[in-house]
Amino acid sequence: MSESRSTDAQVPVGIDELLERVRAGYDRIGPLAATAAAEAGALLVDIRYAALRDRDGLIPGALVVERNELEWRLDPRGSHRAPEAVGHDLQIVVICNEGYASSLAVASLRLLGLHRATDLIGGFQAWRAAGLPITST
């Protein structure tokens, strides 16, 4: 008898291909659309680490949640959820420094059922380049 291989085995992919696959599953938004979304009730979530926030500042009104706590803080059913994590229908805009880590974070949030999660194209740097409000830490 010959040994058969599982057809369910995953073929490794590089990070660029993974980002492309993840991003194909939702619509990303730019800085002006993120501002409009926030004005309409979306939750802006800044996942940058402290050194970047200290260096570059903060987006007024954004919830700061470092990446390693994101799922626990935004899961509406989680025991450690942030008060802002009110339901699975909440629109969330994840913001990292340049728009890469945020895409992977969105994939994770969508697995938790947060189907309206998206991220900011270009991240915080695009926000700043657009001349949108920033406060110092």
N, C-alpha and C positions, 0 to 999 in steps of 0.2 A: 504494500500500500504506500502510496506517495503521501507525503505530508502537504496539506494545502495551506496556503497563506491567507490570512484574513484580508478581506477587501476593505475592512474598516480602518486599517492602519492609515494614519495621517502622514502625508508627505511633508517634510520640513519646508518652510518658506522663509524667505528673508524678511527683514522688517519693512522694507519698501513695499513688497507685495502684500504683506499683512495690513499695512496702513491702507493700501488701495482697496483691499477687500472690505475692511471695516468701514471705510468711508463710503463705499458703494451702497451701504445699507441705510443711509439717512442723508438728509440735506444739511450741510454745514452752513453757517451764516457769517456774514461780515460784521465789522464793528457797528455800522449804522443800524443794521437789522437787529443786532444784539441790544442796542440802546432802545429801539422800538419795542422789542420783546420784553425787556425789563419794565418799560413804562406800561405794558399791557399785563404785567403780573408774573413774567418769567423770573426764575431765580438764577442770578448770575453766581457762579461758583468758581472761585479762584483757587486753583490747586498748586500754585507755585510755592516753592519752599521759601522759608523765612528770609534767607539772604537776598533772594531776588525781590521780595516784597520790600525789604529794607532799602535796597539799592534804588528801585524804580518807583515805589509807591503802590497805592491801592486804587482800585476802581470803587468809587463811592457806592455803597449799598450792596456790594458783592459779599457773599458769604465766603469766608476763608476756611477751607478744609484741605489740609495737606493730603496729597495723593494716597498715602498709606492708610488714611482713615475714611476715604470717600464713600465706599459702599456702606460702611457701618453708620455713617452720619446721614446718608440720603435714602436708605431703605425705609419706606414709610412704616413697615412692620417691625423694624429693628428695635432692639432694646436700648441702643445708644444713638438713636436718630436725633438729628437737629430739629428744633421746633418748626423750622421752615419746611421740613420734609412731610408735607401734609397729605400726599397721595400719589398714586402711580400716574395720574393724569397731569401732574405738575410739569410745566415746561421748564427744563433746566438747560442752561448754557454753560458748559464747562470751559474754563479759561486756564491755559498754561502759559508758558512764556512765549512760545512761537507757533503753537498749534499742532504739535506732534503728540505729546503725551496725552493731551486732552482727547484726541481721537480714540486712543486705546481705552481711556477712562470711560468714554461714552459707550463703547462696546460692552464694558462691564456693567454699567448702569442699565443698559437695555436688557441684559440677561436677568436683571432683578425686576424687570417689568416696567421700568421707567421709559416708556415708549416714546416720549416726547423729548428725551435728552438729545442734545446736539452740542457742537463745540464751535468756538470762535476761530475762524480762518485767520491764521497769522498770530493768534494769541494776544497776550498783553501788548506785545510790541506793535501789532497792527492797531490796537485800540489807541495807543499813545500816538502813533504816526497819523491817525485820523484826527488828532487834536481833541479827543474826548476827555472828559474830566478825570483827573487823577489827584489823589490826596497823598500827602507824605505820611509815613508811619509814625 
